[in-house]
Amino acid sequence: MKYLLSLLLLFLFCACENPLGSGSEADSEFNPIPGNGGGGSGSDTTAPTAVGSVTFASNDSANDRSPTVTWSASPGSDDSGSWSYQIAIGYDNEDNGFGSDDLDNLVAWTTLSGGSTTTSYQIVDGVNGFSFDGVFDKEHYVSVRLIDGAGNTSSATSSAAWYTFNPNKLSGVTIWLDASDTSTLYTDSSCTTSVTTNNDPIGCWQDKSTAANNATASGADRPLYSSAAAVMFTGTATNNNTGECLDVTSMDAQSQYLVLENAQNSSSGLHGLLGNSDQNKYLFLSTSQGYAVSFDGTVGDQGRFAINGDAFSGYGTNIGSNLSSAEQIFSGEFQNAQSGWVNIGCFNHSSGPKNYRANFDLKEIITLSGTLSTSEKEELEGYLACKWDLRSSLNAAHPYYNANPSTDDGCP
């Protein structure tokens, strides 16, 4: 009997899965439930290491609705040895600087296929689940992070800022002055003291192009800041040097695009727009001469012009009857490349320096050393129309025309 009882106890002892208790290290077959503190993927709570940098591909414009970004695979890593990448797009929606709360306010974090081997991606609206429509005239950022098999994510690494459109994407921008950006307006010619109050004199209007060609003035000879997002020139628009003018370092300017309003009439009504070191070259607007704009140059030099997105006139053909005081977009182009432009708001006529000082409010001006294609011209005009709520003033056939002047739908 004792022999049989011993055999029964031995049998029961050997039938246990683990005599030391479920989950002990002695049980090689033990497989705990993820998240319950045992081994396996469920116990991984360590965040992966972030990627080192996120950049735009060298062959792709950063000013685009379909940017291609690349990122460093190192030091991006995870202790599990297995991870994927996620991409998000955001913008500074409160104009207080791009921060962690902005990372994915346009495109939520999206996991890319390819696992840890994917280090480049082109974001295209409607492809791979991306739904992306940029915000007009706002800085956008692409962010990348790692996600491992346990769902842990690394910190995000963000790209430099990019725009869906920005004038600096165009080739040959020689100056870009933007009165809506008060951070570019200063009361001193050294560009150190910002404007604060309506009618502050402008000593420096900082160039937003890569040319860094600031427009400056000193003494009493300075235009005025308008809190209505403009720089006010208050000259007499006639053959004298009464009023204000801005000086720039000698620059090329074959093409000109600008927004202005409140052009005032006078006896001669000739408002200097661009002045050249060659006193025989000048571009001016007219409020009383039976046309809106004209360019005088040396033999063979001619200009062509457009207002509010119309097609260019023929070379040497003045347009309009008289320039109106309404807010409007002006586009101009010289037949030949022109250099030596040194003034904005006046020109150096043969009868004296810095004459015919303008009387209008200048909101934005962009000049280029070359010419634009038709599509580039329309895109730049569309940018200006969207920015200054002038879309309903565009020619109805213009691709960026909209009867609602303030909508940003379909803007560049």
For each residue, the residues with C-beta under 8 A, 3 or more apart:
1: 4 5
2: 5 6
3: 6 7
4: 1 7 8
5: 1 2 8 9
6: 2 3 9 10
7: 3 4 10 11
8: 4 5 11 12
9: 5 6 12 13
10: 6 7 13 14
11: 7 8 14 15
12: 8 9 15 16
13: 9 10 16 19
14: 10 11
15: 11 12
16: 12 13 19
17: 22 27 29
18: 21 22 23 24 26 27 30
19: 13 16
20: 24 26 27
21: 18 24
22: 17 18 27 30
23: 18 27 30 32 38
24: 18 20 21 27 30
25:
26: 18 20
27: 17 18 20 22 23 24 30
28:
29: 17
30: 18 22 23 24 27 38
31: 40
32: 23 36 37 38 39 40 42
33: 36 38 42
34: 40 41 42 43
35: 42 43
36: 32 33 42
37: 32 43
38: 23 30 32 33 42 43
39: 32 43
40: 31 32 34 43
41: 34 44 80 149 150
42: 32 33 34 35 36 38 150
43: 34 35 37 38 39 40
44: 41 79 80 148 149 150 152
45: 150 152
46: 78 79 152
47: 152 153 154 155
48: 76 77 78 83 146 147 148 152 153 154
49: 75 76 77 78 146 154
50: 75 76 145 146 154 155 156 157
51: 54 71 72 73 75 76 85 144 145 146 154 157
52: 71 72 74 75 76 157
53: 71 72 157
54: 51 69 70 71 142 143 144 157 158 159
55: 69 70 71 159 160
56: 60 61 62 67 68 69 70 159 160 162
57: 60 68 69 70 120
58:
59: 68
60: 56 57 64 67 68 122
61: 56 64 67 169
62: 56 67 160 162 163 169
63: 162 163 164 165 166 168 169
64: 60 61 67 162 164
65: 125 132 133 134 164
66: 122 123 124 125
67: 56 60 61 62 64 122 123 142 162
68: 56 57 59 60 120 121 122 123
69: 54 55 56 57 87 120 121 122 123 142 144 159
70: 54 55 56 57 119 120
71: 51 52 53 54 55 76 85 119 120 144 157
72: 51 52 53 75 76 119
73: 51 76 116 119
74: 52 77
75: 49 50 51 52 72
76: 48 49 50 51 52 71 72 73 83 85 116 146 154
77: 48 49 74 83 146
78: 46 48 49 81 82 83 146 148 152
79: 44 46
80: 41 44 83 148 149 150
81: 78
82: 78 115 116 148 149
83: 48 76 77 78 80 115 116 146 147 148 149
84: 111 112 113 114 115 116 118 146 147
85: 51 71 76 111 112 116 118 119 144 145 146 147
86: 109 110 111 112 144 145 146 147 153
87: 69 107 109 110 112 121 123 142 143 144
88: 103 104 107 108 109 110 142 143 145 156
89: 104 106 107 123 132 140 141 142 143
90: 93 98 102 103 104 105 106 107 140 141 143
91: 98 102 105 106 134 135 138 139 140 141
92: 95 96 97 98 99 102 138 139
93: 90 102 105 135 138
94:
95: 92
96: 92 99
97: 92
98: 90 91 92 102 139 141 158 161
99: 92 96 102
100: 103 156
101: 105
102: 90 91 92 93 98 99 105 141
103: 88 90 100 141 143 156 158
104: 88 89 90 107 108 109 143
105: 90 91 93 101 102
106: 89 90 91 132 134 135 140
107: 87 88 89 90 104 110 123 130 131 132
108: 88 104
109: 86 87 88 104 145
110: 86 87 88 107 128 129 130
111: 84 85 86 147
112: 84 85 86 87 118 121 128
113: 84 118 128
114: 84 117 118
115: 82 83 84 118
116: 73 76 82 83 84 85
117: 114
118: 84 85 112 113 114 115 121
119: 70 71 72 73 85
120: 57 68 69 70 71
121: 68 69 87 112 118
122: 60 66 67 68 69
123: 66 67 68 69 87 89 107 130 132 142
124: 66 127 128 130 132
125: 65 66 130 131 132 133
126: 130 131
127: 124 130
128: 110 112 113 124
129: 110
130: 107 110 123 124 125 126 127
131: 107 125 126
132: 65 89 106 107 123 124 125
133: 65 125
134: 65 91 106 138 140 163 164
135: 91 93 106 138 140 164 408
136: 164 165 386 387 408 411 412
137: 163 165 383 386 387 411
138: 91 92 93 134 135 163
139: 91 92 98 161 162 163
140: 89 90 91 106 134 135 161 162 163 164
141: 89 90 91 98 102 103 158 159 160 161 162
142: 54 67 69 87 88 89 123 158 159 162
143: 54 87 88 89 90 103 104 156 157 158 159
144: 51 54 69 71 85 86 87 156 157
145: 50 51 85 86 88 109 153 154 155 156 157
146: 48 49 50 51 76 77 78 83 84 85 86 153 154
147: 48 83 84 85 86 111 151 152 153 154
148: 44 48 78 80 82 83 151 152 153
149: 41 44 80 82 83
150: 41 42 44 45 80
151: 147 148
152: 44 45 46 47 48 78 147 148
153: 47 48 86 145 146 147 148
154: 47 48 49 50 51 76 145 146 147
155: 47 50 145
156: 50 88 100 103 143 144 145
157: 50 51 52 53 54 71 143 144 145
158: 54 98 103 141 142 143
159: 54 55 56 69 141 142 143 162
160: 55 56 62 141
161: 98 139 140 141
162: 56 62 63 64 67 139 140 141 142 159
163: 62 63 134 137 138 139 140 166 169
164: 63 64 65 134 135 136 140 412
165: 63 136 137 169 379 383 411 412
166: 63 163 169
167: 170 173 176 208 209 366 380 383
168: 63 173 176 208 209 210
169: 61 62 63 163 165 166
170: 167 173 368 372 376 380
171: 368 370
172: 252 368 369 370
173: 167 168 170 176 209 210 211 366 367 368
174: 209 211 213 251 252 253 367 368 369
175: 207 209 211 213 215 248 251 253 365 366 367
176: 167 168 173 207 208 209 364 365 366
177: 184 205 206 207 208 215 231 344 362 364 365 366
178: 181 184 208 364
179: 185 205 226 229 230 231 362 363 364
180: 229 363 364 387
181: 178 184 185 208
182: 185 194 195
183: 194 206
184: 177 178 181 205 206 207 208
185: 179 181 182 194 195 202 204 205 206 225 231
186: 190 191 192 193 194 195 202 203 204 205 206
187: 193 194 195 200 201 202 203
188: 191 192 193 203 204
189: 203 204 216 217 218
190: 186 203 204
191: 186 188 203 204 206 214 216
192: 186 188
193: 186 187 188 203
194: 182 183 185 186 187
195: 182 185 186 187 200 202 225
196: 200
197: 200 225
198: 225 226 227
199: 224 225 226 232
200: 187 195 196 197 224 225
201: 187 217 220 222 223 224 225
202: 185 186 187 195 205 217 222 223 224 225 231 246
203: 186 187 188 189 190 191 193 216 217 218 222
204: 185 186 188 189 190 191 214 215 216 217
205: 177 179 184 185 186 202 214 215 216 231 246
206: 177 183 184 185 186 191 214
207: 175 176 177 184 211 212 213 214 215
208: 167 168 176 177 178 181 184
209: 167 168 173 174 175 176 212 213 366
210: 168 173
211: 173 174 175 207 251
212: 207 209
213: 174 175 207 209 248 249 251
214: 191 204 205 206 207 248
215: 175 177 204 205 207 246 247 248 344
216: 189 191 203 204 205 246 247 248
217: 189 201 202 203 204 221 222 223 244 245 246 247
218: 189 203 221 222
219: 222
220: 201
221: 217 218 244 245
222: 201 202 203 217 218 219 244
223: 201 202 217 231 232 233 234 244 245 246 345 362
224: 199 200 201 202 231 232 234 244
225: 185 195 197 198 199 200 201 202 231 232
226: 179 198 199 229 230 231 232 361
227: 198
228: 361
229: 179 180 226 363
230: 179 226 261 262 361 362 363
231: 177 179 185 202 205 223 224 225 226 361 362 363
232: 199 223 224 225 226 262 361
233: 223 243 244 245 271 345 357 358 359 360 361 362
234: 223 224 243 244 359
235: 242 243 244 245 271 272 345 346 356 357 358 359
236: 240 242 243 266 357 359
237: 243 264 265 266 268 269 270 271 287 356 357 358 359
238: 266 267 268 269 270 356
239: 268 270 349 351 352 355 356
240: 236 352 355 357
241: 346 352 353 354 355 357
242: 235 236 357
243: 233 234 235 236 237 345 346 357 358 359
244: 217 221 222 223 224 233 234 235 345 357
245: 217 221 223 233 235 272 275 343 344 345 346 354 357
246: 202 205 215 216 217 223 343 344 345
247: 215 216 217 342 343
248: 175 213 214 215 216 251 341 342 343 344
249: 213 342
250: 277 339 340 341 342
251: 174 175 211 213 248 339 341 342 367 369
252: 172 174 337 338 339 341 369
253: 174 175 256 274 334 338 341 367 368 369
254: 333 334 336 337 338 368 369 370 371
255: 331 332 333 334 367 368 370 371 372
256: 253 273 274 283 330 331 332 333 365 366 367 368
257: 329 330 331 332 365 366 367 380 381 384
258: 273 329 330 362 363 364 365 366
259: 327 328 329 330 362 363 364 365 384 388 390
260: 263 285 327 328 330 360 361 362 363
261: 230 325 326 327 328 360 361 363
262: 230 232 325 360 361
263: 260 271 285 287 323 324 325 358 359 360
264: 237 287 325 359 360
265: 237 269 287 288 322
266: 236 237 238 269 287 288 359
267: 238 288
268: 237 238 239 288 289 356
269: 237 238 265 266 286 287 288 289 322
270: 237 238 239 284 285 286 289 356
271: 233 235 237 263 284 285 286 287 323 356 358 359 360
272: 235 245 275 282 283 284 343 345 346 347 355 356 357 358
273: 256 258 283 284 285 293 344 345 347 358
274: 253 256 282 283 341 343 344 347 367
275: 245 272 282 341 342 343 344 346 347 348 354
276: 279 280 281 282 338 340 341 342 343 347 348
277: 250 340 341 342 348
278: 281 298 340
279: 276 282 347 348 349 350
280: 276 296 297 298 350
281: 276 278 296 297 298 301 338 340
282: 272 274 275 276 279 295 296 347 348 349 356
283: 256 272 273 274 293 294 295 303 332 347
284: 270 271 272 273 293 294 295 296 347 356
285: 260 263 270 271 273 292 293 323 330 358 360
286: 269 270 271 289 290 291 292 293 294 322 323
287: 237 263 264 265 266 269 271 322 323 325
288: 265 266 267 268 269 322
289: 268 269 270 286 294 322
290: 286 321 322
291: 286 294 318 319 320 321 322
292: 285 286 305 307 318 319 320 321 322 323
293: 273 283 284 285 286 303 305 318 319 320 323 330 332
294: 283 284 286 289 291 303 318
295: 282 283 284 301 302 303 332 334
296: 280 281 282 284
297: 280 281 300 301 302 303 334 338
298: 278 280 281 301
299:
300: 297 335 336
301: 281 295 297 298 334 335 336 338
302: 295 297 315 316 334 335
303: 283 293 294 295 297 315 316 332 333 334 335
304: 312 313 314 315 316 317 332 333 335
305: 292 293 312 313 318 319 330 331 332 333
306: 309 310 311 312 313 319 330 331 332
307: 292 310 319 320 328 329 330 331
308: 328 329 390 393 394 395
309: 306 329 331 378 381 382 385 394 395 398 400 401
310: 306 307 319 395
311: 306 395
312: 304 305 306 331 333
313: 304 305 306 317 318 319
314: 304 317
315: 302 303 304 335
316: 302 303 304
317: 304 313 314
318: 291 292 293 294 305 313
319: 291 292 293 305 306 307 310 313
320: 291 292 293 307 323
321: 290 291 292
322: 265 269 286 287 288 289 290 291 292
323: 263 271 285 286 287 292 293 320
324: 263 328
325: 261 262 263 264 287
326: 261 393
327: 259 260 261 363 388 390 393
328: 259 260 261 307 308 324 390 393
329: 257 258 259 307 308 309 381 384 385 388 390 393 394
330: 256 257 258 259 260 285 293 305 306 307
331: 255 256 257 305 306 307 309 312 377 381
332: 255 256 257 283 293 295 303 304 305 306
333: 254 255 256 303 304 305 312 371 372
334: 253 254 255 295 297 301 302 303 337 338
335: 300 301 302 303 304 315
336: 254 300 301
337: 252 254 334 369 370
338: 252 253 254 276 281 297 301 334 341
339: 250 251 252
340: 250 276 277 278 281
341: 248 250 251 252 253 274 275 276 277 338 367
342: 247 248 249 250 251 275 276 277 348
343: 245 246 247 248 272 274 275 276 346 347 348 354
344: 177 215 245 246 248 273 274 275 362 365
345: 223 233 235 243 244 245 246 272 273 357 358 362
346: 235 241 243 245 272 275 343 354 355 356 357 358
347: 272 273 274 275 276 279 282 283 284 343 354 355 356
348: 275 276 277 279 282 342 343 352 353 354 355
349: 239 279 282 352 355 356
350: 279 280
351: 239 355
352: 239 240 241 348 349 355
353: 241 348
354: 241 245 275 343 346 347 348 357
355: 239 240 241 272 346 347 348 349 351 352
356: 235 237 238 239 268 270 271 272 282 284 346 347 349
357: 233 235 236 237 240 241 242 243 244 245 272 345 346 354
358: 233 235 237 243 263 271 272 273 285 345 346 362
359: 233 234 235 236 237 243 263 264 266 271
360: 233 260 261 262 263 264 271 285
361: 226 228 230 231 232 233 260 261 262
362: 177 179 223 230 231 233 258 259 260 344 345 358 365
363: 179 180 229 230 231 258 259 260 261 327 388
364: 176 177 178 179 180 258 259 384 387 388
365: 175 176 177 256 257 258 259 344 362
366: 167 173 175 176 177 209 256 257 258 380
367: 173 174 175 251 253 255 256 257 274 341
368: 170 171 172 173 174 253 254 255 256 371 372
369: 172 174 251 252 253 254 337
370: 171 172 254 255 337
371: 254 255 333 368
372: 170 255 333 368 376 377 380
373: 376 377
374: 377 378
375: 378 379
376: 170 372 373 379 380
377: 331 372 373 374 380 381
378: 309 374 375 381 382 398 399 400
379: 165 375 376 382 383 400 412
380: 167 170 257 366 372 376 377 383 384
381: 257 309 329 331 377 378 384 385 394 398 400
382: 309 378 379 385 386 391 394 398 399 400 411 412
383: 137 165 167 379 380 386 387 411 412
384: 257 259 329 364 380 381 387 388 390
385: 309 329 381 382 388 389 390 391 393 394 398 400 405
386: 136 137 382 383 389 391 400 408 411 412
387: 136 137 180 364 383 384
388: 259 327 329 363 364 384 385
389: 385 386 405 406
390: 259 308 327 328 329 384 385 393 394 405
391: 382 385 386 394 400 401 402 403 404 405 406 407
392: 401 402 403 404 405
393: 308 326 327 328 329 385 390 405
394: 308 309 329 381 382 385 390 391 398 400 401
395: 308 309 310 311 398 401
396: 401
397: 401
398: 309 378 381 382 385 394 395 401
399: 378 382
400: 309 378 379 381 382 385 386 391 394 410 411 412
401: 309 391 392 394 395 396 397 398
402: 391 392 405 407 409 410
403: 391 392
404: 391 392 407
405: 385 389 390 391 392 393 402
406: 389 391
407: 391 402 404 410
408: 135 136 386 411
409: 402
410: 400 402 407
411: 136 137 165 382 383 386 400 408
412: 136 164 165 379 382 383 386 400
